[in-house]
Amino acid sequence: MRNTNIESSIIHAVWSSVETINKKALLQLNDNDLIEQIIKQIERNSAFKLHDRQSLMDYISSKVRLIRDIAEF
């Protein structure tokens, strides 16, 4: 994973997206599809222009286990 800084507003958007995605569907996705689903959700629901998509993908990848744990509850 690259060492990059992600704006706090983007991090907030990631976790807001995780909360809005259907939990059952989220659990059924493989890791790559889960990451893409979250990014698509962010792009749809915000005015953010993702300047460094790879950094965002790296951040979400590092949190996949936590995202799945959250979805189980």
PQR file with spaces between the fields and no chain letter, atoms N, CA, C, O and H, PARSE charges and radii, in Angstrom:
ATOM       1  N    MET     1       0.844   -1.174    0.000 -0.4000 1.5000
ATOM       2  CA   MET     1       0.000    0.000    0.000 -0.0000 2.0000
ATOM       3  C    MET     1       0.886    1.232    0.000  0.5500 1.7000
ATOM       4  O    MET     1       1.881    1.302    0.721 -0.5500 1.4000
ATOM       5  N    ARG     2       0.513    2.191   -0.811 -0.4000 1.5000
ATOM       6  CA   ARG     2       1.267    3.434   -0.880 -0.0000 2.0000
ATOM       7  C    ARG     2       0.973    4.291    0.338  0.5500 1.7000
ATOM       8  O    ARG     2      -0.111    4.223    0.916 -0.5500 1.4000
ATOM       9  H    ARG     2      -0.295    2.134   -1.397  0.4000 1.0000
ATOM      10  N    ASN     3       1.936    5.084    0.713 -0.4000 1.5000
ATOM      11  CA   ASN     3       1.773    5.989    1.835 -0.0000 2.0000
ATOM      12  C    ASN     3       1.215    7.310    1.300  0.5500 1.7000
ATOM      13  O    ASN     3       1.966    8.144    0.794 -0.5500 1.4000
ATOM      14  H    ASN     3       2.818    5.139    0.244  0.4000 1.0000
ATOM      15  N    THR     4      -0.080    7.495    1.409 -0.4000 1.5000
ATOM      16  CA   THR     4      -0.709    8.710    0.909 -0.0000 2.0000
ATOM      17  C    THR     4      -1.652    9.262    1.955  0.5500 1.7000
ATOM      18  O    THR     4      -2.090    8.556    2.863 -0.5500 1.4000
ATOM      19  H    THR     4      -0.690    6.817    1.820  0.4000 1.0000
ATOM      20  N    ASN     5      -1.950   10.519    1.810 -0.4000 1.5000
ATOM      21  CA   ASN     5      -2.914   11.163    2.685 -0.0000 2.0000
ATOM      22  C    ASN     5      -4.247   11.237    1.971  0.5500 1.7000
ATOM      23  O    ASN     5      -4.317   11.617    0.802 -0.5500 1.4000
ATOM      24  H    ASN     5      -1.594   11.093    1.072  0.4000 1.0000
ATOM      25  N    ILE     6      -5.287   10.877    2.666 -0.4000 1.5000
ATOM      26  CA   ILE     6      -6.634   10.968    2.128 -0.0000 2.0000
ATOM      27  C    ILE     6      -7.374   11.984    2.974  0.5500 1.7000
ATOM      28  O    ILE     6      -7.317   11.942    4.203 -0.5500 1.4000
ATOM      29  H    ILE     6      -5.230   10.567    3.615  0.4000 1.0000
ATOM      30  N    GLU     7      -8.061   12.886    2.319 -0.4000 1.5000
ATOM      31  CA   GLU     7      -8.805   13.911    3.041 -0.0000 2.0000
ATOM      32  C    GLU     7      -9.836   13.277    3.964  0.5500 1.7000
ATOM      33  O    GLU     7     -10.422   12.243    3.644 -0.5500 1.4000
ATOM      34  H    GLU     7      -8.107   12.919    1.321  0.4000 1.0000
ATOM      35  N    SER     8     -10.046   13.903    5.100 -0.4000 1.5000
ATOM      36  CA   SER     8     -11.006   13.375    6.073 -0.0000 2.0000
ATOM      37  C    SER     8     -12.417   13.322    5.489  0.5500 1.7000
ATOM      38  O    SER     8     -13.206   12.455    5.865 -0.5500 1.4000
ATOM      39  H    SER     8      -9.570   14.743    5.360  0.4000 1.0000
ATOM      40  N    SER     9     -12.738   14.228    4.588 -0.4000 1.5000
ATOM      41  CA   SER     9     -14.074   14.200    3.972 -0.0000 2.0000
ATOM      42  C    SER     9     -14.262   12.950    3.111  0.5500 1.7000
ATOM      43  O    SER     9     -15.367   12.414    3.033 -0.5500 1.4000
ATOM      44  H    SER     9     -12.097   14.932    4.283  0.4000 1.0000
ATOM      45  N    ILE    10     -13.205   12.490    2.473 -0.4000 1.5000
ATOM      46  CA   ILE    10     -13.282   11.267    1.678 -0.0000 2.0000
ATOM      47  C    ILE    10     -13.420   10.058    2.600  0.5500 1.7000
ATOM      48  O    ILE    10     -14.202    9.150    2.320 -0.5500 1.4000
ATOM      49  H    ILE    10     -12.307   12.926    2.537  0.4000 1.0000
ATOM      50  N    ILE    11     -12.670   10.043    3.690 -0.4000 1.5000
ATOM      51  CA   ILE    11     -12.782    8.943    4.652 -0.0000 2.0000
ATOM      52  C    ILE    11     -14.196    8.892    5.213  0.5500 1.7000
ATOM      53  O    ILE    11     -14.771    7.813    5.359 -0.5500 1.4000
ATOM      54  H    ILE    11     -12.035   10.781    3.918  0.4000 1.0000
ATOM      55  N    HIS    12     -14.748   10.037    5.523 -0.4000 1.5000
ATOM      56  CA   HIS    12     -16.131   10.090    6.001 -0.0000 2.0000
ATOM      57  C    HIS    12     -17.087    9.542    4.936  0.5500 1.7000
ATOM      58  O    HIS    12     -18.023    8.811    5.262 -0.5500 1.4000
ATOM      59  H    HIS    12     -14.281   10.913    5.405  0.4000 1.0000
ATOM      60  N    ALA    13     -16.860    9.886    3.689 -0.4000 1.5000
ATOM      61  CA   ALA    13     -17.703    9.390    2.597 -0.0000 2.0000
ATOM      62  C    ALA    13     -17.613    7.872    2.469  0.5500 1.7000
ATOM      63  O    ALA    13     -18.611    7.214    2.177 -0.5500 1.4000
ATOM      64  H    ALA    13     -16.100   10.479    3.424  0.4000 1.0000
ATOM      65  N    VAL    14     -16.422    7.313    2.687 -0.4000 1.5000
ATOM      66  CA   VAL    14     -16.258    5.852    2.635 -0.0000 2.0000
ATOM      67  C    VAL    14     -17.156    5.197    3.676  0.5500 1.7000
ATOM      68  O    VAL    14     -17.913    4.278    3.361 -0.5500 1.4000
ATOM      69  H    VAL    14     -15.611    7.847    2.924  0.4000 1.0000
ATOM      70  N    TRP    15     -17.071    5.667    4.910 -0.4000 1.5000
ATOM      71  CA   TRP    15     -17.818    5.014    5.980 -0.0000 2.0000
ATOM      72  C    TRP    15     -19.315    5.303    5.887  0.5500 1.7000
ATOM      73  O    TRP    15     -20.127    4.473    6.298 -0.5500 1.4000
ATOM      74  H    TRP    15     -16.457    6.413    5.166  0.4000 1.0000
ATOM      75  N    SER    16     -19.687    6.447    5.361 -0.4000 1.5000
ATOM      76  CA   SER    16     -21.109    6.719    5.121 -0.0000 2.0000
ATOM      77  C    SER    16     -21.644    5.771    4.051  0.5500 1.7000
ATOM      78  O    SER    16     -22.764    5.271    4.156 -0.5500 1.4000
ATOM      79  H    SER    16     -19.028    7.121    5.027  0.4000 1.0000
ATOM      80  N    SER    17     -20.839    5.530    3.027 -0.4000 1.5000
ATOM      81  CA   SER    17     -21.243    4.601    1.964 -0.0000 2.0000
ATOM      82  C    SER    17     -21.388    3.187    2.496  0.5500 1.7000
ATOM      83  O    SER    17     -22.335    2.486    2.139 -0.5500 1.4000
ATOM      84  H    SER    17     -19.929    5.936    2.942  0.4000 1.0000
ATOM      85  N    VAL    18     -20.471    2.762    3.337 -0.4000 1.5000
ATOM      86  CA   VAL    18     -20.550    1.428    3.930 -0.0000 2.0000
ATOM      87  C    VAL    18     -21.869    1.279    4.683  0.5500 1.7000
ATOM      88  O    VAL    18     -22.516    0.235    4.610 -0.5500 1.4000
ATOM      89  H    VAL    18     -19.702    3.331    3.627  0.4000 1.0000
ATOM      90  N    GLU    19     -22.260    2.318    5.399 -0.4000 1.5000
ATOM      91  CA   GLU    19     -23.506    2.270    6.173 -0.0000 2.0000
ATOM      92  C    GLU    19     -24.756    2.226    5.297  0.5500 1.7000
ATOM      93  O    GLU    19     -25.783    1.699    5.725 -0.5500 1.4000
ATOM      94  H    GLU    19     -21.734    3.167    5.458  0.4000 1.0000
ATOM      95  N    THR    20     -24.690    2.767    4.082 -0.4000 1.5000
ATOM      96  CA   THR    20     -25.884    2.817    3.237 -0.0000 2.0000
ATOM      97  C    THR    20     -26.024    1.632    2.288  0.5500 1.7000
ATOM      98  O    THR    20     -27.117    1.368    1.788 -0.5500 1.4000
ATOM      99  H    THR    20     -23.856    3.195    3.734  0.4000 1.0000
ATOM     100  N    ILE    21     -24.939    0.922    2.037 -0.4000 1.5000
ATOM     101  CA   ILE    21     -25.002   -0.234    1.129 -0.0000 2.0000
ATOM     102  C    ILE    21     -25.696   -1.384    1.839  0.5500 1.7000
ATOM     103  O    ILE    21     -25.477   -1.614    3.028 -0.5500 1.4000
ATOM     104  H    ILE    21     -24.051    1.136    2.443  0.4000 1.0000
ATOM     105  N    ASN    22     -26.530   -2.102    1.109 -0.4000 1.5000
ATOM     106  CA   ASN    22     -27.233   -3.260    1.647 -0.0000 2.0000
ATOM     107  C    ASN    22     -26.219   -4.243    2.225  0.5500 1.7000
ATOM     108  O    ASN    22     -25.329   -4.727    1.525 -0.5500 1.4000
ATOM     109  H    ASN    22     -26.709   -1.916    0.142  0.4000 1.0000
ATOM     110  N    LYS    23     -26.372   -4.524    3.514 -0.4000 1.5000
ATOM     111  CA   LYS    23     -25.377   -5.349    4.225 -0.0000 2.0000
ATOM     112  C    LYS    23     -25.272   -6.764    3.671  0.5500 1.7000
ATOM     113  O    LYS    23     -24.173   -7.304    3.546 -0.5500 1.4000
ATOM     114  H    LYS    23     -27.094   -4.131    4.083  0.4000 1.0000
ATOM     115  N    LYS    24     -26.395   -7.355    3.344 -0.4000 1.5000
ATOM     116  CA   LYS    24     -26.381   -8.718    2.810 -0.0000 2.0000
ATOM     117  C    LYS    24     -25.646   -8.752    1.466  0.5500 1.7000
ATOM     118  O    LYS    24     -24.832   -9.640    1.214 -0.5500 1.4000
ATOM     119  H    LYS    24     -27.288   -6.916    3.446  0.4000 1.0000
ATOM     120  N    ALA    25     -25.943   -7.788    0.624 -0.4000 1.5000
ATOM     121  CA   ALA    25     -25.274   -7.710   -0.676 -0.0000 2.0000
ATOM     122  C    ALA    25     -23.778   -7.453   -0.496  0.5500 1.7000
ATOM     123  O    ALA    25     -22.955   -8.026   -1.210 -0.5500 1.4000
ATOM     124  H    ALA    25     -26.604   -7.067    0.829  0.4000 1.0000
ATOM     125  N    LEU    26     -23.438   -6.607    0.442 -0.4000 1.5000
ATOM     126  CA   LEU    26     -22.049   -6.286    0.708 -0.0000 2.0000
ATOM     127  C    LEU    26     -21.259   -7.530    1.105  0.5500 1.7000
ATOM     128  O    LEU    26     -20.128   -7.721    0.658 -0.5500 1.4000
ATOM     129  H    LEU    26     -24.107   -6.142    1.022  0.4000 1.0000
ATOM     130  N    LEU    27     -21.849   -8.365    1.935 -0.4000 1.5000
ATOM     131  CA   LEU    27     -21.178   -9.581    2.393 -0.0000 2.0000
ATOM     132  C    LEU    27     -20.985  -10.605    1.281  0.5500 1.7000
ATOM     133  O    LEU    27     -20.098  -11.455    1.367 -0.5500 1.4000
ATOM     134  H    LEU    27     -22.768   -8.210    2.298  0.4000 1.0000
ATOM     135  N    GLN    28     -21.804  -10.532    0.246 -0.4000 1.5000
ATOM     136  CA   GLN    28     -21.724  -11.500   -0.840 -0.0000 2.0000
ATOM     137  C    GLN    28     -20.698  -11.107   -1.907  0.5500 1.7000
ATOM     138  O    GLN    28     -20.369  -11.917   -2.774 -0.5500 1.4000
ATOM     139  H    GLN    28     -22.524   -9.842    0.176  0.4000 1.0000
ATOM     140  N    LEU    29     -20.195   -9.883   -1.851 -0.4000 1.5000
ATOM     141  CA   LEU    29     -19.238   -9.421   -2.844 -0.0000 2.0000
ATOM     142  C    LEU    29     -17.829   -9.906   -2.522  0.5500 1.7000
ATOM     143  O    LEU    29     -17.454  -10.024   -1.356 -0.5500 1.4000
ATOM     144  H    LEU    29     -20.462   -9.225   -1.146  0.4000 1.0000
ATOM     145  N    ASN    30     -17.055  -10.188   -3.570 -0.4000 1.5000
ATOM     146  CA   ASN    30     -15.638  -10.459   -3.324 -0.0000 2.0000
ATOM     147  C    ASN    30     -14.958   -9.125   -3.020  0.5500 1.7000
ATOM     148  O    ASN    30     -15.569   -8.068   -3.183 -0.5500 1.4000
ATOM     149  H    ASN    30     -17.360  -10.093   -4.517  0.4000 1.0000
ATOM     150  N    ASP    31     -13.726   -9.165   -2.588 -0.4000 1.5000
ATOM     151  CA   ASP    31     -13.051   -7.946   -2.140 -0.0000 2.0000
ATOM     152  C    ASP    31     -12.999   -6.866   -3.224  0.5500 1.7000
ATOM     153  O    ASP    31     -13.300   -5.703   -2.954 -0.5500 1.4000
ATOM     154  H    ASP    31     -13.230  -10.023   -2.455  0.4000 1.0000
ATOM     155  N    ASN    32     -12.624   -7.240   -4.433 -0.4000 1.5000
ATOM     156  CA   ASN    32     -12.529   -6.247   -5.512 -0.0000 2.0000
ATOM     157  C    ASN    32     -13.879   -5.619   -5.821  0.5500 1.7000
ATOM     158  O    ASN    32     -13.965   -4.406   -6.013 -0.5500 1.4000
ATOM     159  H    ASN    32     -12.380   -8.185   -4.652  0.4000 1.0000
ATOM     160  N    ASP    33     -14.929   -6.421   -5.871 -0.4000 1.5000
ATOM     161  CA   ASP    33     -16.263   -5.890   -6.150 -0.0000 2.0000
ATOM     162  C    ASP    33     -16.762   -5.020   -4.993  0.5500 1.7000
ATOM     163  O    ASP    33     -17.444   -4.020   -5.215 -0.5500 1.4000
ATOM     164  H    ASP    33     -14.859   -7.406   -5.714  0.4000 1.0000
ATOM     165  N    LEU    34     -16.423   -5.400   -3.773 -0.4000 1.5000
ATOM     166  CA   LEU    34     -16.797   -4.599   -2.611 -0.0000 2.0000
ATOM     167  C    LEU    34     -16.152   -3.212   -2.696  0.5500 1.7000
ATOM     168  O    LEU    34     -16.811   -2.200   -2.459 -0.5500 1.4000
ATOM     169  H    LEU    34     -15.869   -6.213   -3.593  0.4000 1.0000
ATOM     170  N    ILE    35     -14.889   -3.175   -3.029 -0.4000 1.5000
ATOM     171  CA   ILE    35     -14.171   -1.899   -3.162 -0.0000 2.0000
ATOM     172  C    ILE    35     -14.804   -1.053   -4.256  0.5500 1.7000
ATOM     173  O    ILE    35     -15.047    0.137   -4.060 -0.5500 1.4000
ATOM     174  H    ILE    35     -14.354   -3.997   -3.222  0.4000 1.0000
ATOM     175  N    GLU    36     -15.068   -1.656   -5.395 -0.4000 1.5000
ATOM     176  CA   GLU    36     -15.689   -0.926   -6.507 -0.0000 2.0000
ATOM     177  C    GLU    36     -17.081   -0.414   -6.146  0.5500 1.7000
ATOM     178  O    GLU    36     -17.452    0.698   -6.525 -0.5500 1.4000
ATOM     179  H    GLU    36     -14.871   -2.623   -5.554  0.4000 1.0000
ATOM     180  N    GLN    37     -17.843   -1.211   -5.424 -0.4000 1.5000
ATOM     181  CA   GLN    37     -19.182   -0.807   -5.013 -0.0000 2.0000
ATOM     182  C    GLN    37     -19.127    0.425   -4.117  0.5500 1.7000
ATOM     183  O    GLN    37     -19.925    1.348   -4.276 -0.5500 1.4000
ATOM     184  H    GLN    37     -17.542   -2.113   -5.117  0.4000 1.0000
ATOM     185  N    ILE    38     -18.194    0.440   -3.185 -0.4000 1.5000
ATOM     186  CA   ILE    38     -18.054    1.584   -2.283 -0.0000 2.0000
ATOM     187  C    ILE    38     -17.632    2.826   -3.067  0.5500 1.7000
ATOM     188  O    ILE    38     -18.170    3.911   -2.846 -0.5500 1.4000
ATOM     189  H    ILE    38     -17.545   -0.310   -3.056  0.4000 1.0000
ATOM     190  N    ILE    39     -16.681    2.673   -3.971 -0.4000 1.5000
ATOM     191  CA   ILE    39     -16.234    3.819   -4.765 -0.0000 2.0000
ATOM     192  C    ILE    39     -17.379    4.350   -5.628  0.5500 1.7000
ATOM     193  O    ILE    39     -17.570    5.563   -5.720 -0.5500 1.4000
ATOM     194  H    ILE    39     -16.245    1.791   -4.150  0.4000 1.0000
ATOM     195  N    LYS    40     -18.135    3.465   -6.255 -0.4000 1.5000
ATOM     196  CA   LYS    40     -19.275    3.908   -7.062 -0.0000 2.0000
ATOM     197  C    LYS    40     -20.299    4.648   -6.215  0.5500 1.7000
ATOM     198  O    LYS    40     -20.867    5.650   -6.649 -0.5500 1.4000
ATOM     199  H    LYS    40     -17.980    2.480   -6.181  0.4000 1.0000
ATOM     200  N    GLN    41     -20.533    4.153   -5.012 -0.4000 1.5000
ATOM     201  CA   GLN    41     -21.472    4.796   -4.090 -0.0000 2.0000
ATOM     202  C    GLN    41     -20.986    6.207   -3.743  0.5500 1.7000
ATOM     203  O    GLN    41     -21.778    7.149   -3.713 -0.5500 1.4000
ATOM     204  H    GLN    41     -20.072    3.338   -4.659  0.4000 1.0000
ATOM     205  N    ILE    42     -19.711    6.347   -3.488 -0.4000 1.5000
ATOM     206  CA   ILE    42     -19.142    7.661   -3.180 -0.0000 2.0000
ATOM     207  C    ILE    42     -19.305    8.597   -4.373  0.5500 1.7000
ATOM     208  O    ILE    42     -19.703    9.751   -4.213 -0.5500 1.4000
ATOM     209  H    ILE    42     -19.068    5.583   -3.512  0.4000 1.0000
ATOM     210  N    GLU    43     -19.001    8.105   -5.550 -0.4000 1.5000
ATOM     211  CA   GLU    43     -19.103    8.932   -6.757 -0.0000 2.0000
ATOM     212  C    GLU    43     -20.542    9.363   -7.025  0.5500 1.7000
ATOM     213  O    GLU    43     -20.777   10.485   -7.473 -0.5500 1.4000
ATOM     214  H    GLU    43     -18.678    7.168   -5.679  0.4000 1.0000
ATOM     215  N    ARG    44     -21.502    8.487   -6.756 -0.4000 1.5000
ATOM     216  CA   ARG    44     -22.921    8.814   -6.983 -0.0000 2.0000
ATOM     217  C    ARG    44     -23.459    9.820   -5.975  0.5500 1.7000
ATOM     218  O    ARG    44     -24.250   10.696   -6.325 -0.5500 1.4000
ATOM     219  H    ARG    44     -21.311    7.575   -6.392  0.4000 1.0000
ATOM     220  N    ASN    45     -23.034    9.694   -4.738 -0.4000 1.5000
ATOM     221  CA   ASN    45     -23.643   10.444   -3.647 -0.0000 2.0000
ATOM     222  C    ASN    45     -22.859   11.659   -3.186  0.5500 1.7000
ATOM     223  O    ASN    45     -23.176   12.245   -2.150 -0.5500 1.4000
ATOM     224  H    ASN    45     -22.392    8.982   -4.453  0.4000 1.0000
ATOM     225  N    SER    46     -21.863   12.036   -3.924 -0.4000 1.5000
ATOM     226  CA   SER    46     -21.088   13.188   -3.464 -0.0000 2.0000
ATOM     227  C    SER    46     -20.604   14.008   -4.649  0.5500 1.7000
ATOM     228  O    SER    46     -20.665   13.594   -5.807 -0.5500 1.4000
ATOM     229  H    SER    46     -21.605   11.560   -4.765  0.4000 1.0000
ATOM     230  N    ALA    47     -20.133   15.162   -4.308 -0.4000 1.5000
ATOM     231  CA   ALA    47     -19.594   16.058   -5.322 -0.0000 2.0000
ATOM     232  C    ALA    47     -18.078   15.895   -5.437  0.5500 1.7000
ATOM     233  O    ALA    47     -17.410   16.692   -6.095 -0.5500 1.4000
ATOM     234  H    ALA    47     -20.083   15.498   -3.367  0.4000 1.0000
ATOM     235  N    PHE    48     -17.542   14.857   -4.792 -0.4000 1.5000
ATOM     236  CA   PHE    48     -16.102   14.666   -4.806 -0.0000 2.0000
ATOM     237  C    PHE    48     -15.615   14.297   -6.200  0.5500 1.7000
ATOM     238  O    PHE    48     -16.246   13.520   -6.917 -0.5500 1.4000
ATOM     239  H    PHE    48     -18.085   14.210   -4.257  0.4000 1.0000
ATOM     240  N    LYS    49     -14.504   14.863   -6.554 -0.4000 1.5000
ATOM     241  CA   LYS    49     -13.767   14.428   -7.730 -0.0000 2.0000
ATOM     242  C    LYS    49     -12.605   13.604   -7.193  0.5500 1.7000
ATOM     243  O    LYS    49     -11.736   14.118   -6.489 -0.5500 1.4000
ATOM     244  H    LYS    49     -13.992   15.495   -5.971  0.4000 1.0000
ATOM     245  N    LEU    50     -12.601   12.349   -7.527 -0.4000 1.5000
ATOM     246  CA   LEU    50     -11.569   11.462   -7.000 -0.0000 2.0000
ATOM     247  C    LEU    50     -10.281   11.652   -7.800  0.5500 1.7000
ATOM     248  O    LEU    50     -10.115   11.087   -8.881 -0.5500 1.4000
ATOM     249  H    LEU    50     -13.307   11.932   -8.100  0.4000 1.0000
ATOM     250  N    HIS    51      -9.373   12.459   -7.245 -0.4000 1.5000
ATOM     251  CA   HIS    51      -8.122   12.762   -7.922 -0.0000 2.0000
ATOM     252  C    HIS    51      -7.147   11.598   -7.859  0.5500 1.7000
ATOM     253  O    HIS    51      -6.335   11.412   -8.765 -0.5500 1.4000
ATOM     254  H    HIS    51      -9.508   12.917   -6.367  0.4000 1.0000
ATOM     255  N    ASP    52      -7.226   10.834   -6.815 -0.4000 1.5000
ATOM     256  CA   ASP    52      -6.306    9.711   -6.660 -0.0000 2.0000
ATOM     257  C    ASP    52      -7.108    8.471   -6.299  0.5500 1.7000
ATOM     258  O    ASP    52      -7.161    8.057   -5.141 -0.5500 1.4000
ATOM     259  H    ASP    52      -7.886   10.986   -6.079  0.4000 1.0000
ATOM     260  N    ARG    53      -7.724    7.895   -7.305 -0.4000 1.5000
ATOM     261  CA   ARG    53      -8.567    6.713   -7.112 -0.0000 2.0000
ATOM     262  C    ARG    53      -7.780    5.563   -6.488  0.5500 1.7000
ATOM     263  O    ARG    53      -8.314    4.818   -5.666 -0.5500 1.4000
ATOM     264  H    ARG    53      -7.682    8.231   -8.246  0.4000 1.0000
ATOM     265  N    GLN    54      -6.516    5.418   -6.874 -0.4000 1.5000
ATOM     266  CA   GLN    54      -5.708    4.320   -6.350 -0.0000 2.0000
ATOM     267  C    GLN    54      -5.513    4.448   -4.845  0.5500 1.7000
ATOM     268  O    GLN    54      -5.550    3.445   -4.131 -0.5500 1.4000
ATOM     269  H    GLN    54      -6.082    6.023   -7.541  0.4000 1.0000
ATOM     270  N    SER    55      -5.306    5.656   -4.358 -0.4000 1.5000
ATOM     271  CA   SER    55      -5.167    5.856   -2.905 -0.0000 2.0000
ATOM     272  C    SER    55      -6.450    5.469   -2.191  0.5500 1.7000
ATOM     273  O    SER    55      -6.411    4.853   -1.125 -0.5500 1.4000
ATOM     274  H    SER    55      -5.276    6.470   -4.937  0.4000 1.0000
ATOM     275  N    LEU    56      -7.575    5.824   -2.768 -0.4000 1.5000
ATOM     276  CA   LEU    56      -8.853    5.457   -2.172 -0.0000 2.0000
ATOM     277  C    LEU    56      -9.032    3.944   -2.191  0.5500 1.7000
ATOM     278  O    LEU    56      -9.487    3.362   -1.207 -0.5500 1.4000
ATOM     279  H    LEU    56      -7.606    6.324   -3.633  0.4000 1.0000
ATOM     280  N    MET    57      -8.679    3.307   -3.298 -0.4000 1.5000
ATOM     281  CA   MET    57      -8.768    1.848   -3.377 -0.0000 2.0000
ATOM     282  C    MET    57      -7.854    1.199   -2.336  0.5500 1.7000
ATOM     283  O    MET    57      -8.236    0.219   -1.696 -0.5500 1.4000
ATOM     284  H    MET    57      -8.309    3.780   -4.098  0.4000 1.0000
ATOM     285  N    ASP    58      -6.666    1.737   -2.170 -0.4000 1.5000
ATOM     286  CA   ASP    58      -5.729    1.199   -1.175 -0.0000 2.0000
ATOM     287  C    ASP    58      -6.299    1.342    0.233  0.5500 1.7000
ATOM     288  O    ASP    58      -6.203    0.421    1.045 -0.5500 1.4000
ATOM     289  H    ASP    58      -6.356    2.533   -2.689  0.4000 1.0000
ATOM     290  N    TYR    59      -6.890    2.499    0.517 -0.4000 1.5000
ATOM     291  CA   TYR    59      -7.474    2.720    1.843 -0.0000 2.0000
ATOM     292  C    TYR    59      -8.602    1.724    2.108  0.5500 1.7000
ATOM     293  O    TYR    59      -8.640    1.087    3.160 -0.5500 1.4000
ATOM     294  H    TYR    59      -6.967    3.246   -0.143  0.4000 1.0000
ATOM     295  N    ILE    60      -9.515    1.596    1.153 -0.4000 1.5000
ATOM     296  CA   ILE    60     -10.643    0.675    1.330 -0.0000 2.0000
ATOM     297  C    ILE    60     -10.136   -0.761    1.438  0.5500 1.7000
ATOM     298  O    ILE    60     -10.642   -1.538    2.248 -0.5500 1.4000
ATOM     299  H    ILE    60      -9.484    2.114    0.298  0.4000 1.0000
ATOM     300  N    SER    61      -9.141   -1.116    0.627 -0.4000 1.5000
ATOM     301  CA   SER    61      -8.572   -2.471    0.685 -0.0000 2.0000
ATOM     302  C    SER    61      -8.036   -2.786    2.076  0.5500 1.7000
ATOM     303  O    SER    61      -8.162   -3.911    2.558 -0.5500 1.4000
ATOM     304  H    SER    61      -8.730   -0.485   -0.031  0.4000 1.0000
ATOM     305  N    SER    62      -7.444   -1.794    2.709 -0.4000 1.5000
ATOM     306  CA   SER    62      -6.890   -2.016    4.038 -0.0000 2.0000
ATOM     307  C    SER    62      -7.976   -2.150    5.100  0.5500 1.7000
ATOM     308  O    SER    62      -7.696   -2.557    6.228 -0.5500 1.4000
ATOM     309  H    SER    62      -7.342   -0.880    2.317  0.4000 1.0000
ATOM     310  N    LYS    63      -9.211   -1.809    4.746 -0.4000 1.5000
ATOM     311  CA   LYS    63     -10.321   -1.841    5.702 -0.0000 2.0000
ATOM     312  C    LYS    63     -11.376   -2.901    5.373  0.5500 1.7000
ATOM     313  O    LYS    63     -12.428   -2.936    6.012 -0.5500 1.4000
ATOM     314  H    LYS    63      -9.438   -1.478    3.830  0.4000 1.0000
ATOM     315  N    VAL    64     -11.114   -3.759    4.396 -0.4000 1.5000
ATOM     316  CA   VAL    64     -12.108   -4.748    3.958 -0.0000 2.0000
ATOM     317  C    VAL    64     -12.567   -5.630    5.117  0.5500 1.7000
ATOM     318  O    VAL    64     -13.767   -5.859    5.272 -0.5500 1.4000
ATOM     319  H    VAL    64     -10.259   -3.731    3.878  0.4000 1.0000
ATOM     320  N    ARG    65     -11.658   -6.118    5.916 -0.4000 1.5000
ATOM     321  CA   ARG    65     -12.037   -6.987    7.042 -0.0000 2.0000
ATOM     322  C    ARG    65     -12.955   -6.240    8.018  0.5500 1.7000
ATOM     323  O    ARG    65     -13.947   -6.798    8.487 -0.5500 1.4000
ATOM     324  H    ARG    65     -10.684   -5.933    5.790  0.4000 1.0000
ATOM     325  N    LEU    66     -12.630   -4.995    8.320 -0.4000 1.5000
ATOM     326  CA   LEU    66     -13.466   -4.179    9.207 -0.0000 2.0000
ATOM     327  C    LEU    66     -14.830   -3.922    8.575  0.5500 1.7000
ATOM     328  O    LEU    66     -15.850   -3.983    9.261 -0.5500 1.4000
ATOM     329  H    LEU    66     -11.825   -4.541    7.939  0.4000 1.0000
ATOM     330  N    ILE    67     -14.858   -3.637    7.291 -0.4000 1.5000
ATOM     331  CA   ILE    67     -16.125   -3.405    6.589 -0.0000 2.0000
ATOM     332  C    ILE    67     -17.004   -4.645    6.677  0.5500 1.7000
ATOM     333  O    ILE    67     -18.200   -4.540    6.948 -0.5500 1.4000
ATOM     334  H    ILE    67     -14.029   -3.587    6.734  0.4000 1.0000
ATOM     335  N    ARG    68     -16.431   -5.798    6.454 -0.4000 1.5000
ATOM     336  CA   ARG    68     -17.206   -7.047    6.546 -0.0000 2.0000
ATOM     337  C    ARG    68     -17.700   -7.286    7.976  0.5500 1.7000
ATOM     338  O    ARG    68     -18.828   -7.738    8.173 -0.5500 1.4000
ATOM     339  H    ARG    68     -15.460   -5.884    6.234  0.4000 1.0000
ATOM     340  N    ASP    69     -16.867   -6.986    8.967 -0.4000 1.5000
ATOM     341  CA   ASP    69     -17.301   -7.125   10.365 -0.0000 2.0000
ATOM     342  C    ASP    69     -18.492   -6.212   10.662  0.5500 1.7000
ATOM     343  O    ASP    69     -19.455   -6.629   11.306 -0.5500 1.4000
ATOM     344  H    ASP    69     -15.950   -6.619    8.807  0.4000 1.0000
ATOM     345  N    ILE    70     -18.424   -4.987   10.197 -0.4000 1.5000
ATOM     346  CA   ILE    70     -19.518   -4.036   10.399 -0.0000 2.0000
ATOM     347  C    ILE    70     -20.799   -4.540    9.720  0.5500 1.7000
ATOM     348  O    ILE    70     -21.890   -4.428   10.279 -0.5500 1.4000
ATOM     349  H    ILE    70     -17.642   -4.648    9.674  0.4000 1.0000
ATOM     350  N    ALA    71     -20.659   -5.086    8.530 -0.4000 1.5000
ATOM     351  CA   ALA    71     -21.822   -5.554    7.778 -0.0000 2.0000
ATOM     352  C    ALA    71     -22.508   -6.747    8.439  0.5500 1.7000
ATOM     353  O    ALA    71     -23.700   -6.975    8.233 -0.5500 1.4000
ATOM     354  H    ALA    71     -19.773   -5.177    8.075  0.4000 1.0000
ATOM     355  N    GLU    72     -21.762   -7.499    9.222 -0.4000 1.5000
ATOM     356  CA   GLU    72     -22.355   -8.667    9.883 -0.0000 2.0000
ATOM     357  C    GLU    72     -23.289   -8.299   11.020  0.5500 1.7000
ATOM     358  O    GLU    72     -24.092   -9.128   11.447 -0.5500 1.4000
ATOM     359  H    GLU    72     -20.794   -7.314    9.388  0.4000 1.0000
ATOM     360  N    PHE    73     -23.202   -7.073   11.521 -0.4000 1.5000
ATOM     361  CA   PHE    73     -24.052   -6.652   12.637 -0.0000 2.0000
ATOM     362  C    PHE    73     -25.258   -5.892   12.190  0.5500 1.7000
ATOM     363  O    PHE    73     -26.066   -5.472   13.019 -0.5500 1.4000
ATOM     364  H    PHE    73     -22.550   -6.399   11.174  0.4000 1.0000
